Amino acid sequence: MSKNTLFISYDGLTDSLGQSQILPYLIGLSLKGHCISILSCEKPENFKKNKLVVQQKCTTANIQWDYIEYNNSIPVLSSFLTVRKLKAKAVVIAKRDQIQVVHCRSIIPAMVGESVKKKLAVKLIFDIRGFWADERVDGKIWNQKNPVYQFLYNYFKAKEKYLFQQADYIVTLTENAKEYIIREFQTKNNFLVVPCCVDFDHFDPSKIDQVEIEELRKLIGIPEKDYVLTYVGSLGTRYMLLEMLSFFKVLKGKKPQASFLFVSKSDTSEIEIICNQIELDFNSIYITSCEYSQIPTYISLGNASVFFIVTSFSGKAVSPTKQAEVLSLGLPIVANSGLGDTDIILEKTESGIILKEFNDEEYERMVAKLFDFKKDKKAVRAAAKQFFTLESGIEKYHSVYENL
């Protein structure tokens, strides 16, 4: 049975993440007969650049898109003001569109959705994405020695527990997170695991023009015969930049004709600082960025991709978008152990290398394994389809909507 569903996101549809990890699912659900409304928080720069593209996709898919401006000018206070705006607008939309289900992406939207549930007796889906408060602590954003951040952590952890109890359905990115929630909170809610999936039609190596890759390589300045290691996506305190560069230093020691390409819209100024600290030639590092539509081509510049991410408590719930994107293009991944379900997935599909420790001896072992990687692109891509097809993600969400 189709549902009138309001999807609430703190991320913008005009962000790269919105275009890759939000809109494709909702378009698919609309095509399955669900009436979809979206309420998102849009960053002015991305909104100006991508509004027309996103609006056209929503209109074509018969999706109603409403939004407010994302504002983070005053830490903490801006977030609470945003929640107030979202709550007010969500109630208006829910009444206007006769909403039956509120699907909330992460904890702040879920706080909004729970408010709508109380007022209008709709069903609530808490799509947790990750342990948000713990991510901020693990990422050194909320220093627990600061009483303000300690209060915020305790406040949001209490809210998280409450939302686990109030939600009609809980969605996680990993089995690891699901098992933890069931064990620690003894929740009786319905559960669904949906990893970050990818549009295999968009991330299709057969559609990428080799001439375009060669031209892009020249434009960026990467030497023609270099072995290229890539990193794609956000950088920040949760992403282990020092360790990734240290791994590359060992790789380059074994293969002097090697380059490290960063494709990121984050602040990348720390890369050169770390290169100087570890005596890595910065001339081997290339830094660029691109829009979502170009990501497959940029990833295809590489021979392999790497991501090392902090794996303390919050790592249980992590399913990197880059994981699905890189594997769908047939390239192997080097990842650190203990990150969500990545160990299980890479070992089961034999599509990557799992790093157990951060030291030169382990880096050398993993570099040797990477250079010895024999699985061809078609086989890696086929293995990735077991876990990450957009169609499978849409079908899982469809089953949730149908059963509520």
JOSULSUL-V460772 format. One record per residue. N is the residue number from 1. RES is the residue in one small letter. OMEGA is omega in whole degrees, 0 to 359 (none if undefined). D_CENTER is the distance of its C-alpha to the mean C-alpha in Angstrom with 1 decimal. Layout:
n=N res=RES omega=OMEGA d_center=D_CENTER
n=N res=RES omega=OMEGA d_center=D_CENTER
This chain:
n=1 res=m omega=181 d_center=29.6
n=2 res=s omega=182 d_center=27.5
n=3 res=k omega=169 d_center=26.2
n=4 res=n omega=190 d_center=25.9
n=5 res=t omega=173 d_center=22.4
n=6 res=l omega=177 d_center=21.0
n=7 res=f omega=182 d_center=17.2
n=8 res=i omega=182 d_center=16.5
n=9 res=s omega=174 d_center=13.4
n=10 res=y omega=174 d_center=13.4
n=11 res=d omega=181 d_center=11.0
n=12 res=g omega=173 d_center=13.1
n=13 res=l omega=180 d_center=13.4
n=14 res=t omega=171 d_center=14.7
n=15 res=d omega=175 d_center=11.6
n=16 res=s omega=180 d_center=9.9
n=17 res=l omega=179 d_center=6.7
n=18 res=g omega=181 d_center=9.6
n=19 res=q omega=182 d_center=11.2
n=20 res=s omega=189 d_center=8.8
n=21 res=q omega=177 d_center=7.1
n=22 res=i omega=188 d_center=10.1
n=23 res=l omega=181 d_center=13.2
n=24 res=p omega=178 d_center=13.7
n=25 res=y omega=185 d_center=13.7
n=26 res=l omega=174 d_center=16.1
n=27 res=i omega=178 d_center=18.2
n=28 res=g omega=179 d_center=18.7
n=29 res=l omega=176 d_center=19.7
n=30 res=s omega=179 d_center=22.0
n=31 res=l omega=176 d_center=23.6
n=32 res=k omega=173 d_center=24.3
n=33 res=g omega=179 d_center=26.4
n=34 res=h omega=178 d_center=24.4
n=35 res=c omega=189 d_center=25.1
n=36 res=i omega=168 d_center=21.8
n=37 res=s omega=181 d_center=21.8
n=38 res=i omega=172 d_center=18.8
n=39 res=l omega=184 d_center=19.0
n=40 res=s omega=177 d_center=16.4
n=41 res=c omega=188 d_center=16.7
n=42 res=e omega=176 d_center=17.1
n=43 res=k omega=188 d_center=17.3
n=44 res=p omega=183 d_center=20.7
n=45 res=e omega=180 d_center=20.1
n=46 res=n omega=180 d_center=17.2
n=47 res=f omega=180 d_center=19.3
n=48 res=k omega=185 d_center=22.4
n=49 res=k omega=191 d_center=20.9
n=50 res=n omega=185 d_center=19.0
n=51 res=k omega=185 d_center=20.8
n=52 res=l omega=180 d_center=23.2
n=53 res=v omega=182 d_center=20.8
n=54 res=v omega=181 d_center=18.7
n=55 res=q omega=178 d_center=22.0
n=56 res=q omega=179 d_center=23.5
n=57 res=k omega=180 d_center=20.8
n=58 res=c omega=181 d_center=21.1
n=59 res=t omega=180 d_center=24.9
n=60 res=t omega=182 d_center=25.1
n=61 res=a omega=180 d_center=23.2
n=62 res=n omega=178 d_center=25.4
n=63 res=i omega=177 d_center=22.6
n=64 res=q omega=183 d_center=23.8
n=65 res=w omega=172 d_center=21.5
n=66 res=d omega=184 d_center=22.3
n=67 res=y omega=169 d_center=20.8
n=68 res=i omega=179 d_center=21.7
n=69 res=e omega=176 d_center=21.2
n=70 res=y omega=181 d_center=18.7
n=71 res=n omega=178 d_center=20.9
n=72 res=n omega=185 d_center=20.3
n=73 res=s omega=178 d_center=23.7
n=74 res=i omega=182 d_center=25.0
n=75 res=p omega=179 d_center=22.7
n=76 res=v omega=182 d_center=22.8
n=77 res=l omega=180 d_center=25.4
n=78 res=s omega=180 d_center=23.2
n=79 res=s omega=180 d_center=20.7
n=80 res=f omega=176 d_center=23.6
n=81 res=l omega=178 d_center=25.1
n=82 res=t omega=178 d_center=22.0
n=83 res=v omega=178 d_center=22.0
n=84 res=r omega=179 d_center=25.7
n=85 res=k omega=180 d_center=25.1
n=86 res=l omega=180 d_center=22.4
n=87 res=k omega=181 d_center=24.8
n=88 res=a omega=183 d_center=27.7
n=89 res=k omega=181 d_center=26.0
n=90 res=a omega=179 d_center=24.4
n=91 res=v omega=179 d_center=27.9
n=92 res=v omega=181 d_center=29.4
n=93 res=i omega=181 d_center=26.9
n=94 res=a omega=178 d_center=27.3
n=95 res=k omega=182 d_center=31.1
n=96 res=r omega=187 d_center=31.1
n=97 res=d omega=179 d_center=29.0
n=98 res=q omega=185 d_center=30.5
n=99 res=i omega=177 d_center=27.1
n=100 res=q omega=183 d_center=27.2
n=101 res=v omega=172 d_center=23.6
n=102 res=v omega=183 d_center=21.1
n=103 res=h omega=191 d_center=17.5
n=104 res=c omega=182 d_center=15.5
n=105 res=r omega=179 d_center=11.8
n=106 res=s omega=195 d_center=12.0
n=107 res=i omega=182 d_center=15.3
n=108 res=i omega=173 d_center=16.7
n=109 res=p omega=179 d_center=16.6
n=110 res=a omega=175 d_center=18.0
n=111 res=m omega=176 d_center=20.8
n=112 res=v omega=182 d_center=21.6
n=113 res=g omega=179 d_center=21.5
n=114 res=e omega=177 d_center=23.8
n=115 res=s omega=178 d_center=26.2
n=116 res=v omega=179 d_center=26.3
n=117 res=k omega=180 d_center=26.9
n=118 res=k omega=185 d_center=29.8
n=119 res=k omega=190 d_center=31.4
n=120 res=l omega=176 d_center=31.1
n=121 res=a omega=176 d_center=30.7
n=122 res=v omega=175 d_center=27.6
n=123 res=k omega=184 d_center=25.3
n=124 res=l omega=172 d_center=22.1
n=125 res=i omega=177 d_center=18.8
n=126 res=f omega=181 d_center=16.7
n=127 res=d omega=199 d_center=13.1
n=128 res=i omega=183 d_center=12.2
n=129 res=r omega=179 d_center=8.5
n=130 res=g omega=176 d_center=9.9
n=131 res=f omega=194 d_center=13.3
n=132 res=w omega=182 d_center=13.0
n=133 res=a omega=180 d_center=16.4
n=134 res=d omega=176 d_center=16.3
n=135 res=e omega=181 d_center=13.2
n=136 res=r omega=175 d_center=15.5
n=137 res=v omega=181 d_center=18.4
n=138 res=d omega=180 d_center=16.8
n=139 res=g omega=178 d_center=15.5
n=140 res=k omega=175 d_center=19.1
n=141 res=i omega=178 d_center=18.5
n=142 res=w omega=177 d_center=20.8
n=143 res=n omega=185 d_center=23.8
n=144 res=q omega=173 d_center=25.5
n=145 res=k omega=176 d_center=28.8
n=146 res=n omega=184 d_center=28.5
n=147 res=p omega=179 d_center=29.9
n=148 res=v omega=181 d_center=27.9
n=149 res=y omega=175 d_center=24.5
n=150 res=q omega=176 d_center=26.1
n=151 res=f omega=181 d_center=27.1
n=152 res=l omega=179 d_center=23.6
n=153 res=y omega=181 d_center=22.1
n=154 res=n omega=180 d_center=24.9
n=155 res=y omega=183 d_center=24.6
n=156 res=f omega=176 d_center=21.0
n=157 res=k omega=176 d_center=21.4
n=158 res=a omega=177 d_center=24.5
n=159 res=k omega=179 d_center=22.6
n=160 res=e omega=179 d_center=20.0
n=161 res=k omega=180 d_center=22.9
n=162 res=y omega=181 d_center=24.7
n=163 res=l omega=175 d_center=21.8
n=164 res=f omega=180 d_center=21.6
n=165 res=q omega=186 d_center=25.3
n=166 res=q omega=185 d_center=25.2
n=167 res=a omega=175 d_center=22.5
n=168 res=d omega=176 d_center=23.8
n=169 res=y omega=175 d_center=20.7
n=170 res=i omega=178 d_center=17.8
n=171 res=v omega=175 d_center=14.6
n=172 res=t omega=178 d_center=12.5
n=173 res=l omega=186 d_center=9.7
n=174 res=t omega=173 d_center=12.4
n=175 res=e omega=179 d_center=16.2
n=176 res=n omega=180 d_center=16.5
n=177 res=a omega=179 d_center=15.3
n=178 res=k omega=181 d_center=17.4
n=179 res=e omega=179 d_center=20.4
n=180 res=y omega=183 d_center=20.2
n=181 res=i omega=180 d_center=20.2
n=182 res=i omega=183 d_center=23.1
n=183 res=r omega=187 d_center=25.0
n=184 res=e omega=184 d_center=24.8
n=185 res=f omega=179 d_center=25.0
n=186 res=q omega=181 d_center=27.1
n=187 res=t omega=180 d_center=25.5
n=188 res=k omega=183 d_center=27.1
n=189 res=n omega=169 d_center=24.3
n=190 res=n omega=183 d_center=23.1
n=191 res=f omega=174 d_center=19.9
n=192 res=l omega=175 d_center=17.3
n=193 res=v omega=178 d_center=14.6
n=194 res=v omega=178 d_center=12.0
n=195 res=p omega=175 d_center=9.3
n=196 res=c omega=182 d_center=6.4
n=197 res=c omega=184 d_center=9.3
n=198 res=v omega=176 d_center=10.5
n=199 res=d omega=183 d_center=13.7
n=200 res=f omega=176 d_center=16.1
n=201 res=d omega=178 d_center=18.6
n=202 res=h omega=179 d_center=16.7
n=203 res=f omega=185 d_center=15.6
n=204 res=d omega=183 d_center=19.2
n=205 res=p omega=181 d_center=21.1
n=206 res=s omega=180 d_center=24.3
n=207 res=k omega=183 d_center=23.6
n=208 res=i omega=183 d_center=23.0
n=209 res=d omega=181 d_center=26.3
n=210 res=q omega=178 d_center=27.4
n=211 res=v omega=178 d_center=29.6
n=212 res=e omega=178 d_center=26.6
n=213 res=i omega=181 d_center=24.8
n=214 res=e omega=179 d_center=28.1
n=215 res=e omega=179 d_center=28.6
n=216 res=l omega=178 d_center=25.1
n=217 res=r omega=178 d_center=25.8
n=218 res=k omega=181 d_center=29.1
n=219 res=l omega=179 d_center=27.7
n=220 res=i omega=178 d_center=25.4
n=221 res=g omega=181 d_center=28.3
n=222 res=i omega=179 d_center=27.1
n=223 res=p omega=189 d_center=30.3
n=224 res=e omega=187 d_center=31.0
n=225 res=k omega=182 d_center=31.4
n=226 res=d omega=167 d_center=28.7
n=227 res=y omega=187 d_center=26.3
n=228 res=v omega=171 d_center=22.9
n=229 res=l omega=182 d_center=20.0
n=230 res=t omega=167 d_center=16.7
n=231 res=y omega=184 d_center=13.7
n=232 res=v omega=174 d_center=11.1
n=233 res=g omega=185 d_center=8.6
n=234 res=s omega=170 d_center=9.1
n=235 res=l omega=181 d_center=12.0
n=236 res=g omega=187 d_center=13.5
n=237 res=t omega=179 d_center=15.4
n=238 res=r omega=181 d_center=12.9
n=239 res=y omega=193 d_center=12.6
n=240 res=m omega=186 d_center=16.0
n=241 res=l omega=179 d_center=17.4
n=242 res=l omega=182 d_center=21.0
n=243 res=e omega=179 d_center=20.5
n=244 res=m omega=179 d_center=18.7
n=245 res=l omega=177 d_center=21.5
n=246 res=s omega=176 d_center=24.1
n=247 res=f omega=180 d_center=22.9
n=248 res=f omega=179 d_center=23.3
n=249 res=k omega=177 d_center=26.7
n=250 res=v omega=178 d_center=27.9
n=251 res=l omega=182 d_center=26.7
n=252 res=k omega=175 d_center=28.6
n=253 res=g omega=179 d_center=31.5
n=254 res=k omega=182 d_center=31.7
n=255 res=k omega=185 d_center=31.0
n=256 res=p omega=178 d_center=32.2
n=257 res=q omega=181 d_center=31.2
n=258 res=a omega=178 d_center=27.4
n=259 res=s omega=177 d_center=24.9
n=260 res=f omega=182 d_center=21.5
n=261 res=l omega=174 d_center=19.4
n=262 res=f omega=176 d_center=16.6
n=263 res=v omega=189 d_center=14.7
n=264 res=s omega=174 d_center=13.2
n=265 res=k omega=179 d_center=14.0
n=266 res=s omega=173 d_center=14.1
n=267 res=d omega=184 d_center=17.6
n=268 res=t omega=185 d_center=18.6
n=269 res=s omega=183 d_center=22.2
n=270 res=e omega=183 d_center=21.8
n=271 res=i omega=181 d_center=21.6
n=272 res=e omega=179 d_center=25.3
n=273 res=i omega=181 d_center=26.3
n=274 res=i omega=177 d_center=25.0
n=275 res=c omega=178 d_center=26.5
n=276 res=n omega=181 d_center=29.8
n=277 res=q omega=185 d_center=29.5
n=278 res=i omega=178 d_center=29.1
n=279 res=e omega=175 d_center=31.4
n=280 res=l omega=182 d_center=28.9
n=281 res=d omega=182 d_center=30.1
n=282 res=f omega=179 d_center=27.8
n=283 res=n omega=177 d_center=29.3
n=284 res=s omega=183 d_center=27.2
n=285 res=i omega=178 d_center=23.9
n=286 res=y omega=185 d_center=22.6
n=287 res=i omega=179 d_center=20.2
n=288 res=t omega=175 d_center=19.1
n=289 res=s omega=180 d_center=16.5
n=290 res=c omega=175 d_center=16.2
n=291 res=e omega=183 d_center=15.2
n=292 res=y omega=183 d_center=12.8
n=293 res=s omega=184 d_center=16.0
n=294 res=q omega=187 d_center=16.9
n=295 res=i omega=180 d_center=13.9
n=296 res=p omega=180 d_center=15.6
n=297 res=t omega=181 d_center=18.8
n=298 res=y omega=177 d_center=17.5
n=299 res=i omega=184 d_center=15.8
n=300 res=s omega=173 d_center=19.1
n=301 res=l omega=187 d_center=21.0
n=302 res=g omega=170 d_center=20.1
n=303 res=n omega=179 d_center=21.8
n=304 res=a omega=180 d_center=19.0
n=305 res=s omega=183 d_center=15.7
n=306 res=v omega=164 d_center=15.0
n=307 res=f omega=172 d_center=12.5
n=308 res=f omega=184 d_center=14.0
n=309 res=i omega=180 d_center=12.3
n=310 res=v omega=185 d_center=14.5
n=311 res=t omega=171 d_center=15.3
n=312 res=s omega=190 d_center=17.5
n=313 res=f omega=185 d_center=17.3
n=314 res=s omega=180 d_center=13.8
n=315 res=g omega=179 d_center=12.7
n=316 res=k omega=190 d_center=13.9
n=317 res=a omega=188 d_center=11.0
n=318 res=v omega=172 d_center=8.1
n=319 res=s omega=187 d_center=6.7
n=320 res=p omega=176 d_center=4.9
n=321 res=t omega=182 d_center=4.1
n=322 res=k omega=179 d_center=7.2
n=323 res=q omega=181 d_center=9.0
n=324 res=a omega=182 d_center=9.7
n=325 res=e omega=182 d_center=10.4
n=326 res=v omega=181 d_center=12.8
n=327 res=l omega=180 d_center=14.5
n=328 res=s omega=179 d_center=15.1
n=329 res=l omega=172 d_center=17.0
n=330 res=g omega=182 d_center=19.0
n=331 res=l omega=178 d_center=18.3
n=332 res=p omega=180 d_center=18.3
n=333 res=i omega=167 d_center=15.9
n=334 res=v omega=182 d_center=17.1
n=335 res=a omega=177 d_center=15.1
n=336 res=n omega=182 d_center=16.6
n=337 res=s omega=174 d_center=17.9
n=338 res=g omega=183 d_center=16.9
n=339 res=l omega=179 d_center=13.1
n=340 res=g omega=178 d_center=12.3
n=341 res=d omega=187 d_center=13.9
n=342 res=t omega=179 d_center=13.4
n=343 res=d omega=183 d_center=17.1
n=344 res=i omega=184 d_center=18.3
n=345 res=i omega=182 d_center=16.4
n=346 res=l omega=178 d_center=17.4
n=347 res=e omega=182 d_center=20.8
n=348 res=k omega=183 d_center=21.4
n=349 res=t omega=183 d_center=20.5
n=350 res=e omega=186 d_center=22.0
n=351 res=s omega=180 d_center=19.4
n=352 res=g omega=183 d_center=18.7
n=353 res=i omega=181 d_center=20.2
n=354 res=i omega=179 d_center=19.6
n=355 res=l omega=183 d_center=20.7
n=356 res=k omega=182 d_center=22.6
n=357 res=e omega=180 d_center=23.9
n=358 res=f omega=175 d_center=23.6
n=359 res=n omega=186 d_center=27.0
n=360 res=d omega=180 d_center=28.8
n=361 res=e omega=178 d_center=30.3
n=362 res=e omega=177 d_center=27.1
n=363 res=y omega=181 d_center=25.6
n=364 res=e omega=179 d_center=28.8
n=365 res=r omega=182 d_center=28.5
n=366 res=m omega=176 d_center=24.9
n=367 res=v omega=178 d_center=25.9
n=368 res=a omega=178 d_center=28.8
n=369 res=k omega=181 d_center=26.7
n=370 res=l omega=179 d_center=24.4
n=371 res=f omega=181 d_center=27.5
n=372 res=d omega=183 d_center=28.9
n=373 res=f omega=188 d_center=26.0
n=374 res=k omega=185 d_center=27.8
n=375 res=k omega=183 d_center=25.6
n=376 res=d omega=186 d_center=25.6
n=377 res=k omega=181 d_center=22.8
n=378 res=k omega=181 d_center=23.9
n=379 res=a omega=178 d_center=23.9
n=380 res=v omega=180 d_center=20.4
n=381 res=r omega=180 d_center=19.1
n=382 res=a omega=179 d_center=21.3
n=383 res=a omega=180 d_center=20.0
n=384 res=a omega=180 d_center=16.3
n=385 res=k omega=177 d_center=17.6
n=386 res=q omega=188 d_center=18.6
n=387 res=f omega=201 d_center=15.1
n=388 res=f omega=181 d_center=12.6
n=389 res=t omega=178 d_center=14.8
n=390 res=l omega=181 d_center=13.8
n=391 res=e omega=180 d_center=17.4
n=392 res=s omega=177 d_center=17.0
n=393 res=g omega=179 d_center=14.1
n=394 res=i omega=181 d_center=16.3
n=395 res=e omega=178 d_center=19.3
n=396 res=k omega=179 d_center=17.9
n=397 res=y omega=177 d_center=17.2
n=398 res=h omega=181 d_center=20.6
n=399 res=s omega=177 d_center=22.3
n=400 res=v omega=180 d_center=21.2
n=401 res=y omega=182 d_center=22.4
n=402 res=e omega=186 d_center=25.6
n=403 res=n omega=180 d_center=26.4
n=404 res=l omega=none d_center=26.1
